[in-house]
Amino acid sequence: MKHAIRVSAAAICFLFVASVAANAQVPYTEGAVERVVLLNVLPGHFDAFMADFKKNVIPIWDAQKSSGLIVDYQIFLNETRASTDDWNVGFSLIYKSMASLDGLPDKIYELRMKQYGSRDAEQKVIDKRVENYRPVTSYLLRDIKLR
């Protein structure tokens, strides 16, 4: 029995040392995390989409940035669309690290309620918002710096 415990403890120590050594051999350091969302704004809905973003989304992102929940955000256009179904507007939210995503919905709830007033009011805005675009894809990216 004692022999089995010693062998198990040795194996656990070996695995720990091996994992630490393996991590030390990674040729990069991890940086910020970026959520990139690509959308297809429907024809004739661009102005309504942008007005909604300016009125309802940007203030929440600015509040998140002020409170340190995000590092920054970006909005961008696709100038090389492959088809009418391709994305034409995208945005990204930049977080300091993966740990920044832990418990994020709870952390931004108050900011959302401050913007919208209530869950019902928020839902009405969201219901109207989805008439303007279709999601194409979303990515979660991690920046790296080569060592």
TIVO-2410 file (N, C-alpha, C; in nm, 3 decimals):
# residues 147
REC num residu      c1      c2      c3 atome chaine
REC   1      M   0.081  -0.118   0.000     N      A
REC   1      M   0.000   0.000   0.000    CA      A
REC   1      M   0.087   0.126   0.000     C      A
REC   2      K   0.188   0.130   0.088     N      A
REC   2      K   0.277   0.245   0.093    CA      A
REC   2      K   0.352   0.261  -0.039     C      A
REC   3      H   0.387   0.149  -0.099     N      A
REC   3      H   0.458   0.153  -0.227    CA      A
REC   3      H   0.370   0.215  -0.336     C      A
REC   4      A   0.242   0.181  -0.337     N      A
REC   4      A   0.149   0.236  -0.436    CA      A
REC   4      A   0.132   0.386  -0.417     C      A
REC   5      I   0.127   0.430  -0.293     N      A
REC   5      I   0.114   0.574  -0.265    CA      A
REC   5      I   0.239   0.647  -0.311     C      A
REC   6      R   0.357   0.591  -0.284     N      A
REC   6      R   0.483   0.655  -0.327    CA      A
REC   6      R   0.490   0.662  -0.479     C      A
REC   7      V   0.452   0.555  -0.547     N      A
REC   7      V   0.455   0.554  -0.694    CA      A
REC   7      V   0.357   0.658  -0.748     C      A
REC   8      S   0.237   0.666  -0.690     N      A
REC   8      S   0.137   0.764  -0.734    CA      A
REC   8      S   0.188   0.907  -0.712     C      A
REC   9      A   0.247   0.932  -0.596     N      A
REC   9      A   0.301   1.065  -0.566    CA      A
REC   9      A   0.414   1.101  -0.662     C      A
REC  10      A   0.499   1.005  -0.692     N      A
REC  10      A   0.609   1.029  -0.786    CA      A
REC  10      A   0.554   1.059  -0.925     C      A
REC  11      A   0.451   0.986  -0.965     N      A
REC  11      A   0.392   1.008  -1.097    CA      A
REC  11      A   0.329   1.147  -1.106     C      A
REC  12      I   0.261   1.189  -1.001     N      A
REC  12      I   0.199   1.322  -0.999    CA      A
REC  12      I   0.307   1.430  -1.006     C      A
REC  13      C   0.415   1.412  -0.931     N      A
REC  13      C   0.526   1.509  -0.934    CA      A
REC  13      C   0.588   1.515  -1.074     C      A
REC  14      F   0.605   1.400  -1.135     N      A
REC  14      F   0.663   1.394  -1.270    CA      A
REC  14      F   0.573   1.466  -1.369     C      A
REC  15      L   0.442   1.443  -1.362     N      A
REC  15      L   0.349   1.511  -1.452    CA      A
REC  15      L   0.352   1.662  -1.431     C      A
REC  16      F   0.361   1.705  -1.306     N      A
REC  16      F   0.366   1.848  -1.277    CA      A
REC  16      F   0.492   1.911  -1.336     C      A
REC  17      V   0.606   1.848  -1.315     N      A
REC  17      V   0.733   1.898  -1.369    CA      A
REC  17      V   0.729   1.898  -1.522     C      A
REC  18      A   0.674   1.794  -1.581     N      A
REC  18      A   0.666   1.784  -1.727    CA      A
REC  18      A   0.577   1.895  -1.783     C      A
REC  19      S   0.465   1.923  -1.717     N      A
REC  19      S   0.376   2.027  -1.768    CA      A
REC  19      S   0.439   2.165  -1.754     C      A
REC  20      V   0.511   2.190  -1.645     N      A
REC  20      V   0.580   2.318  -1.628    CA      A
REC  20      V   0.689   2.333  -1.734     C      A
REC  21      A   0.763   2.228  -1.759     N      A
REC  21      A   0.868   2.232  -1.862    CA      A
REC  21      A   0.808   2.253  -2.000     C      A
REC  22      A   0.696   2.189  -2.026     N      A
REC  22      A   0.631   2.204  -2.157    CA      A
REC  22      A   0.583   2.348  -2.176     C      A
REC  23      N   0.526   2.408  -2.072     N      A
REC  23      N   0.481   2.547  -2.082    CA      A
REC  23      N   0.597   2.642  -2.104     C      A
REC  24      A   0.710   2.614  -2.045     N      A
REC  24      A   0.826   2.700  -2.061    CA      A
REC  24      A   0.881   2.695  -2.203     C      A
REC  25      Q   0.846   2.591  -2.276     N      A
REC  25      Q   0.896   2.576  -2.412    CA      A
REC  25      Q   0.806   2.639  -2.517     C      A
REC  26      V   0.690   2.693  -2.478     N      A
REC  26      V   0.600   2.758  -2.573    CA      A
REC  26      V   0.671   2.883  -2.626     C      A
REC  27      P   0.673   2.901  -2.757     N      A
REC  27      P   0.751   3.011  -2.814    CA      A
REC  27      P   0.682   3.148  -2.813     C      A
REC  28      Y   0.582   3.166  -2.727     N      A
REC  28      Y   0.513   3.294  -2.723    CA      A
REC  28      Y   0.458   3.319  -2.583     C      A
REC  29      T   0.425   3.446  -2.558     N      A
REC  29      T   0.354   3.481  -2.436    CA      A
REC  29      T   0.213   3.522  -2.475     C      A
REC  30      E   0.119   3.492  -2.387     N      A
REC  30      E  -0.021   3.522  -2.415    CA      A
REC  30      E  -0.052   3.666  -2.382     C      A
REC  31      G  -0.136   3.728  -2.466     N      A
REC  31      G  -0.173   3.866  -2.446    CA      A
REC  31      G  -0.323   3.882  -2.432     C      A
REC  32      A  -0.374   3.992  -2.484     N      A
REC  32      A  -0.515   4.026  -2.473    CA      A
REC  32      A  -0.602   3.925  -2.549     C      A
REC  33      V  -0.729   3.927  -2.516     N      A
REC  33      V  -0.829   3.841  -2.580    CA      A
REC  33      V  -0.927   3.932  -2.652     C      A
REC  34      E  -0.964   3.893  -2.773     N      A
REC  34      E  -1.051   3.978  -2.853    CA      A
REC  34      E  -1.170   3.898  -2.905     C      A
REC  35      R  -1.290   3.949  -2.879     N      A
REC  35      R  -1.412   3.891  -2.934    CA      A
REC  35      R  -1.443   3.968  -3.062     C      A
REC  36      V  -1.442   3.900  -3.176     N      A
REC  36      V  -1.471   3.962  -3.305    CA      A
REC  36      V  -1.604   3.907  -3.354     C      A
REC  37      V  -1.696   3.997  -3.387     N      A
REC  37      V  -1.828   3.960  -3.435    CA      A
REC  37      V  -1.847   4.023  -3.572     C      A
REC  38      L  -1.887   3.940  -3.670     N      A
REC  38      L  -1.909   3.987  -3.806    CA      A
REC  38      L  -2.058   3.976  -3.839     C      A
REC  39      L  -2.114   4.084  -3.891     N      A
REC  39      L  -2.257   4.094  -3.915    CA      A
REC  39      L  -2.285   4.129  -4.060     C      A
REC  40      N  -2.401   4.087  -4.109     N      A
REC  40      N  -2.450   4.128  -4.240    CA      A
REC  40      N  -2.567   4.221  -4.215     C      A
REC  41      V  -2.542   4.351  -4.227     N      A
REC  41      V  -2.650   4.449  -4.212    CA      A
REC  41      V  -2.734   4.441  -4.339     C      A
REC  42      L  -2.862   4.425  -4.321     N      A
REC  42      L  -2.952   4.404  -4.434    CA      A
REC  42      L  -2.965   4.529  -4.519     C      A
REC  43      P  -2.988   4.512  -4.650     N      A
REC  43      P  -3.002   4.627  -4.739    CA      A
REC  43      P  -3.112   4.722  -4.689     C      A
REC  44      G  -3.079   4.850  -4.689     N      A
REC  44      G  -3.174   4.952  -4.644    CA      A
REC  44      G  -3.180   4.971  -4.494     C      A
REC  45      H  -3.102   4.895  -4.418     N      A
REC  45      H  -3.108   4.903  -4.271    CA      A
REC  45      H  -2.980   4.961  -4.210     C      A
REC  46      F  -2.885   5.004  -4.292     N      A
REC  46      F  -2.756   5.050  -4.241    CA      A
REC  46      F  -2.771   5.169  -4.146     C      A
REC  47      D  -2.850   5.270  -4.186     N      A
REC  47      D  -2.866   5.389  -4.102    CA      A
REC  47      D  -2.932   5.355  -3.969     C      A
REC  48      A  -3.034   5.270  -3.972     N      A
REC  48      A  -3.103   5.230  -3.848    CA      A
REC  48      A  -3.008   5.149  -3.759     C      A
REC  49      F  -2.929   5.061  -3.821     N      A
REC  49      F  -2.832   4.982  -3.746    CA      A
REC  49      F  -2.732   5.071  -3.676     C      A
REC  50      M  -2.675   5.166  -3.750     N      A
REC  50      M  -2.574   5.257  -3.692    CA      A
REC  50      M  -2.634   5.348  -3.586     C      A
REC  51      A  -2.756   5.395  -3.606     N      A
REC  51      A  -2.821   5.480  -3.506    CA      A
REC  51      A  -2.842   5.402  -3.376     C      A
REC  52      D  -2.886   5.276  -3.387     N      A
REC  52      D  -2.905   5.191  -3.269    CA      A
REC  52      D  -2.772   5.169  -3.198     C      A
REC  53      F  -2.668   5.139  -3.275     N      A
REC  53      F  -2.536   5.117  -3.215    CA      A
REC  53      F  -2.490   5.241  -3.139     C      A
REC  54      K  -2.504   5.356  -3.203     N      A
REC  54      K  -2.459   5.481  -3.142    CA      A
REC  54      K  -2.538   5.512  -3.014     C      A
REC  55      K  -2.668   5.488  -3.017     N      A
REC  55      K  -2.754   5.522  -2.903    CA      A
REC  55      K  -2.747   5.419  -2.791     C      A
REC  56      N  -2.741   5.290  -2.825     N      A
REC  56      N  -2.760   5.185  -2.725    CA      A
REC  56      N  -2.638   5.100  -2.694     C      A
REC  57      V  -2.554   5.076  -2.792     N      A
REC  57      V  -2.442   4.984  -2.771    CA      A
REC  57      V  -2.315   5.057  -2.726     C      A
REC  58      I  -2.280   5.162  -2.796     N      A
REC  58      I  -2.157   5.236  -2.765    CA      A
REC  58      I  -2.156   5.287  -2.620     C      A
REC  59      P  -2.266   5.341  -2.567     N      A
REC  59      P  -2.262   5.384  -2.426    CA      A
REC  59      P  -2.231   5.269  -2.329     C      A
REC  60      I  -2.280   5.150  -2.359     N      A
REC  60      I  -2.250   5.036  -2.272    CA      A
REC  60      I  -2.102   5.000  -2.284     C      A
REC  61      W  -2.050   4.999  -2.405     N      A
REC  61      W  -1.908   4.969  -2.424    CA      A
REC  61      W  -1.821   5.075  -2.357     C      A
REC  62      D  -1.860   5.201  -2.368     N      A
REC  62      D  -1.783   5.308  -2.302    CA      A
REC  62      D  -1.785   5.288  -2.149     C      A
REC  63      A  -1.900   5.249  -2.096     N      A
REC  63      A  -1.909   5.223  -1.952    CA      A
REC  63      A  -1.824   5.102  -1.913     C      A
REC  64      Q  -1.823   5.000  -1.997     N      A
REC  64      Q  -1.737   4.883  -1.970    CA      A
REC  64      Q  -1.591   4.923  -1.972     C      A
REC  65      K  -1.556   5.008  -2.067     N      A
REC  65      K  -1.417   5.053  -2.077    CA      A
REC  65      K  -1.379   5.137  -1.954     C      A
REC  66      S  -1.467   5.226  -1.913     N      A
REC  66      S  -1.441   5.311  -1.795    CA      A
REC  66      S  -1.426   5.228  -1.668     C      A
REC  67      S  -1.502   5.120  -1.659     N      A
REC  67      S  -1.495   5.037  -1.539    CA      A
REC  67      S  -1.388   4.929  -1.547     C      A
REC  68      G  -1.314   4.924  -1.658     N      A
REC  68      G  -1.204   4.829  -1.671    CA      A
REC  68      G  -1.245   4.689  -1.715     C      A
REC  69      L  -1.369   4.672  -1.757     N      A
REC  69      L  -1.413   4.538  -1.800    CA      A
REC  69      L  -1.362   4.505  -1.940     C      A
REC  70      I  -1.343   4.608  -2.024     N      A
REC  70      I  -1.281   4.589  -2.155    CA      A
REC  70      I  -1.167   4.689  -2.168     C      A
REC  71      V  -1.071   4.653  -2.250     N      A
REC  71      V  -0.958   4.743  -2.277    CA      A
REC  71      V  -1.000   4.846  -2.382     C      A
REC  72      D  -1.069   4.799  -2.486     N      A
REC  72      D  -1.111   4.887  -2.595    CA      A
REC  72      D  -1.214   4.814  -2.682     C      A
REC  73      Y  -1.266   4.886  -2.779     N      A
REC  73      Y  -1.357   4.827  -2.878    CA      A
REC  73      Y  -1.330   4.891  -3.013     C      A
REC  74      Q  -1.372   4.823  -3.117     N      A
REC  74      Q  -1.355   4.873  -3.254    CA      A
REC  74      Q  -1.479   4.836  -3.335     C      A
REC  75      I  -1.513   4.921  -3.431     N      A
REC  75      I  -1.617   4.891  -3.528    CA      A
REC  75      I  -1.550   4.907  -3.664     C      A
REC  76      F  -1.579   4.815  -3.755     N      A
REC  76      F  -1.512   4.821  -3.885    CA      A
REC  76      F  -1.605   4.773  -3.996     C      A
REC  77      L  -1.570   4.813  -4.119     N      A
REC  77      L  -1.646   4.777  -4.240    CA      A
REC  77      L  -1.565   4.680  -4.324     C      A
REC  78      N  -1.634   4.592  -4.393     N      A
REC  78      N  -1.572   4.501  -4.489    CA      A
REC  78      N  -1.576   4.568  -4.626     C      A
REC  79      E  -1.462   4.607  -4.675     N      A
REC  79      E  -1.453   4.674  -4.805    CA      A
REC  79      E  -1.436   4.576  -4.921     C      A
REC  80      T  -1.427   4.447  -4.892     N      A
REC  80      T  -1.405   4.346  -4.997    CA      A
REC  80      T  -1.504   4.231  -4.985     C      A
REC  81      R  -1.631   4.262  -4.981     N      A
REC  81      R  -1.734   4.158  -4.967    CA      A
REC  81      R  -1.730   4.062  -5.084     C      A
REC  82      A  -1.739   3.934  -5.053     N      A
REC  82      A  -1.737   3.830  -5.156    CA      A
REC  82      A  -1.876   3.808  -5.217     C      A
REC  83      S  -1.980   3.838  -5.140     N      A
REC  83      S  -2.118   3.822  -5.188    CA      A
REC  83      S  -2.209   3.907  -5.102     C      A
REC  84      T  -2.335   3.913  -5.139     N      A
REC  84      T  -2.431   3.991  -5.061    CA      A
REC  84      T  -2.460   3.926  -4.926     C      A
REC  85      D  -2.427   3.798  -4.912     N      A
REC  85      D  -2.446   3.728  -4.784    CA      A
REC  85      D  -2.325   3.740  -4.691     C      A
REC  86      D  -2.215   3.796  -4.742     N      A
REC  86      D  -2.094   3.812  -4.663    CA      A
REC  86      D  -2.116   3.922  -4.559     C      A
REC  87      W  -2.029   3.928  -4.460     N      A
REC  87      W  -2.040   4.031  -4.357    CA      A
REC  87      W  -2.002   4.166  -4.415     C      A
REC  88      N  -2.066   4.271  -4.364     N      A
REC  88      N  -2.030   4.406  -4.408    CA      A
REC  88      N  -1.995   4.499  -4.292     C      A
REC  89      V  -2.033   4.464  -4.170     N      A
REC  89      V  -1.997   4.541  -4.052    CA      A
REC  89      V  -1.949   4.443  -3.945     C      A
REC  90      G  -1.845   4.482  -3.877     N      A
REC  90      G  -1.794   4.399  -3.769    CA      A
REC  90      G  -1.757   4.485  -3.650     C      A
REC  91      F  -1.743   4.419  -3.537     N      A
REC  91      F  -1.694   4.489  -3.419    CA      A
REC  91      F  -1.610   4.393  -3.336     C      A
REC  92      S  -1.525   4.451  -3.254     N      A
REC  92      S  -1.445   4.369  -3.163    CA      A
REC  92      S  -1.442   4.435  -3.027     C      A
REC  93      L  -1.441   4.350  -2.927     N      A
REC  93      L  -1.425   4.392  -2.788    CA      A
REC  93      L  -1.295   4.331  -2.738     C      A
REC  94      I  -1.208   4.413  -2.683     N      A
REC  94      I  -1.076   4.367  -2.641    CA      A
REC  94      I  -1.072   4.359  -2.489     C      A
REC  95      Y  -1.038   4.239  -2.441     N      A
REC  95      Y  -1.029   4.211  -2.298    CA      A
REC  95      Y  -0.883   4.192  -2.259     C      A
REC  96      K  -0.849   4.223  -2.136     N      A
REC  96      K  -0.711   4.212  -2.090    CA      A
REC  96      K  -0.662   4.068  -2.097     C      A
REC  97      S  -0.748   3.973  -2.058     N      A
REC  97      S  -0.709   3.832  -2.056    CA      A
REC  97      S  -0.834   3.745  -2.054     C      A
REC  98      M  -0.815   3.614  -2.061     N      A
REC  98      M  -0.927   3.521  -2.053    CA      A
REC  98      M  -1.000   3.536  -1.919     C      A
REC  99      A  -0.927   3.566  -1.814     N      A
REC  99      A  -0.988   3.582  -1.682    CA      A
REC  99      A  -1.091   3.695  -1.682     C      A
REC 100      S  -1.074   3.792  -1.771     N      A
REC 100      S  -1.169   3.903  -1.780    CA      A
REC 100      S  -1.308   3.856  -1.820     C      A
REC 101      L  -1.316   3.740  -1.883     N      A
REC 101      L  -1.446   3.688  -1.928    CA      A
REC 101      L  -1.522   3.616  -1.816     C      A
REC 102      D  -1.452   3.581  -1.710     N      A
REC 102      D  -1.517   3.510  -1.599    CA      A
REC 102      D  -1.623   3.599  -1.534     C      A
REC 103      G  -1.746   3.552  -1.530     N      A
REC 103      G  -1.854   3.626  -1.466    CA      A
REC 103      G  -1.893   3.754  -1.537     C      A
REC 104      L  -1.853   3.770  -1.662     N      A
REC 104      L  -1.878   3.895  -1.734    CA      A
REC 104      L  -2.026   3.932  -1.744     C      A
REC 105      P  -2.117   3.839  -1.774     N      A
REC 105      P  -2.259   3.879  -1.782    CA      A
REC 105      P  -2.309   3.945  -1.653     C      A
REC 106      D  -2.269   3.893  -1.539     N      A
REC 106      D  -2.311   3.953  -1.412    CA      A
REC 106      D  -2.248   4.091  -1.393     C      A
REC 107      K  -2.125   4.105  -1.439     N      A
REC 107      K  -2.054   4.233  -1.422    CA      A
REC 107      K  -2.115   4.344  -1.508     C      A
REC 108      I  -2.167   4.310  -1.625     N      A
REC 108      I  -2.221   4.415  -1.712    CA      A
REC 108      I  -2.371   4.434  -1.697     C      A
REC 109      Y  -2.435   4.353  -1.617     N      A
REC 109      Y  -2.580   4.363  -1.601    CA      A
REC 109      Y  -2.622   4.503  -1.556     C      A
REC 110      E  -2.557   4.555  -1.454     N      A
REC 110      E  -2.592   4.689  -1.404    CA      A
REC 110      E  -2.571   4.796  -1.511     C      A
REC 111      L  -2.465   4.782  -1.590     N      A
REC 111      L  -2.440   4.879  -1.696    CA      A
REC 111      L  -2.551   4.874  -1.801     C      A
REC 112      R  -2.596   4.754  -1.832     N      A
REC 112      R  -2.706   4.739  -1.928    CA      A
REC 112      R  -2.836   4.799  -1.874     C      A
REC 113      M  -2.865   4.772  -1.748     N      A
REC 113      M  -2.988   4.823  -1.689    CA      A
REC 113      M  -2.984   4.976  -1.676     C      A
REC 114      K  -2.866   5.029  -1.652     N      A
REC 114      K  -2.852   5.175  -1.648    CA      A
REC 114      K  -2.883   5.234  -1.786     C      A
REC 115      Q  -2.842   5.166  -1.891     N      A
REC 115      Q  -2.867   5.212  -2.027    CA      A
REC 115      Q  -3.014   5.198  -2.066     C      A
REC 116      Y  -3.073   5.082  -2.037     N      A
REC 116      Y  -3.207   5.052  -2.086    CA      A
REC 116      Y  -3.318   5.079  -1.985     C      A
REC 117      G  -3.289   5.077  -1.857     N      A
REC 117      G  -3.389   5.101  -1.755    CA      A
REC 117      G  -3.449   4.975  -1.697     C      A
REC 118      S  -3.478   4.877  -1.782     N      A
REC 118      S  -3.537   4.751  -1.735    CA      A
REC 118      S  -3.510   4.642  -1.838     C      A
REC 119      R  -3.531   4.518  -1.796     N      A
REC 119      R  -3.512   4.406  -1.888    CA      A
REC 119      R  -3.613   4.411  -2.001     C      A
REC 120      D  -3.736   4.452  -1.973     N      A
REC 120      D  -3.838   4.462  -2.078    CA      A
REC 120      D  -3.801   4.567  -2.182     C      A
REC 121      A  -3.752   4.681  -2.135     N      A
REC 121      A  -3.711   4.787  -2.229    CA      A
REC 121      A  -3.592   4.741  -2.313     C      A
REC 122      E  -3.499   4.671  -2.248     N      A
REC 122      E  -3.384   4.617  -2.323    CA      A
REC 122      E  -3.431   4.517  -2.429     C      A
REC 123      Q  -3.523   4.431  -2.394     N      A
REC 123      Q  -3.572   4.330  -2.488    CA      A
REC 123      Q  -3.641   4.394  -2.607     C      A
REC 124      K  -3.713   4.503  -2.586     N      A
REC 124      K  -3.778   4.574  -2.697    CA      A
REC 124      K  -3.674   4.628  -2.794     C      A
REC 125      V  -3.566   4.684  -2.742     N      A
REC 125      V  -3.459   4.736  -2.828    CA      A
REC 125      V  -3.393   4.621  -2.904     C      A
REC 126      I  -3.367   4.510  -2.836     N      A
REC 126      I  -3.305   4.394  -2.902    CA      A
REC 126      I  -3.397   4.338  -3.009     C      A
REC 127      D  -3.526   4.328  -2.981     N      A
REC 127      D  -3.621   4.278  -3.082    CA      A
REC 127      D  -3.619   4.366  -3.207     C      A
REC 128      K  -3.609   4.496  -3.189     N      A
REC 128      K  -3.602   4.588  -3.304    CA      A
REC 128      K  -3.466   4.577  -3.373     C      A
REC 129      R  -3.360   4.559  -3.295     N      A
REC 129      R  -3.224   4.552  -3.349    CA      A
REC 129      R  -3.208   4.436  -3.446     C      A
REC 130      V  -3.263   4.321  -3.413     N      A
REC 130      V  -3.242   4.203  -3.497    CA      A
REC 130      V  -3.314   4.212  -3.631     C      A
REC 131      E  -3.395   4.314  -3.650     N      A
REC 131      E  -3.457   4.337  -3.781    CA      A
REC 131      E  -3.357   4.397  -3.879     C      A
REC 132      N  -3.245   4.447  -3.827     N      A
REC 132      N  -3.149   4.521  -3.910    CA      A
REC 132      N  -3.031   4.439  -3.962     C      A
REC 133      Y  -3.004   4.323  -3.903     N      A
REC 133      Y  -2.884   4.249  -3.942    CA      A
REC 133      Y  -2.903   4.100  -3.921     C      A
REC 134      R  -2.809   4.025  -3.976     N      A
REC 134      R  -2.799   3.882  -3.951    CA      A
REC 134      R  -2.655   3.854  -3.908     C      A
REC 135      P  -2.637   3.778  -3.801     N      A
REC 135      P  -2.499   3.743  -3.762    CA      A
REC 135      P  -2.437   3.650  -3.865     C      A
REC 136      V  -2.310   3.671  -3.893     N      A
REC 136      V  -2.237   3.584  -3.986    CA      A
REC 136      V  -2.150   3.488  -3.907     C      A
REC 137      T  -2.066   3.542  -3.819     N      A
REC 137      T  -1.980   3.457  -3.736    CA      A
REC 137      T  -1.925   3.536  -3.620     C      A
REC 138      S  -1.864   3.466  -3.528     N      A
REC 138      S  -1.802   3.527  -3.412    CA      A
REC 138      S  -1.677   3.448  -3.378     C      A
REC 139      Y  -1.572   3.518  -3.340     N      A
REC 139      Y  -1.445   3.454  -3.304    CA      A
REC 139      Y  -1.399   3.505  -3.169     C      A
REC 140      L  -1.331   3.420  -3.097     N      A
REC 140      L  -1.260   3.460  -2.976    CA      A
REC 140      L  -1.112   3.437  -3.004     C      A
REC 141      L  -1.036   3.544  -3.011     N      A
REC 141      L  -0.896   3.538  -3.049    CA      A
REC 141      L  -0.808   3.577  -2.931     C      A
REC 142      R  -0.689   3.521  -2.927     N      A
REC 142      R  -0.592   3.560  -2.826    CA      A
REC 142      R  -0.469   3.616  -2.897     C      A
REC 143      D  -0.429   3.735  -2.855     N      A
REC 143      D  -0.305   3.794  -2.906    CA      A
REC 143      D  -0.187   3.719  -2.844     C      A
REC 144      I  -0.083   3.703  -2.922     N      A
REC 144      I   0.040   3.643  -2.870    CA      A
REC 144      I   0.158   3.730  -2.911     C      A
REC 145      K   0.263   3.721  -2.833     N      A
REC 145      K   0.389   3.786  -2.866    CA      A
REC 145      K   0.495   3.678  -2.871     C      A
REC 146      L   0.565   3.670  -2.982     N      A
REC 146      L   0.669   3.568  -2.995    CA      A
REC 146      L   0.784   3.599  -2.901     C      A
REC 147      R   0.841   3.493  -2.845     N      A
REC 147      R   0.954   3.511  -2.753    CA      A
REC 147      R   1.082   3.519  -2.831     C      A
***
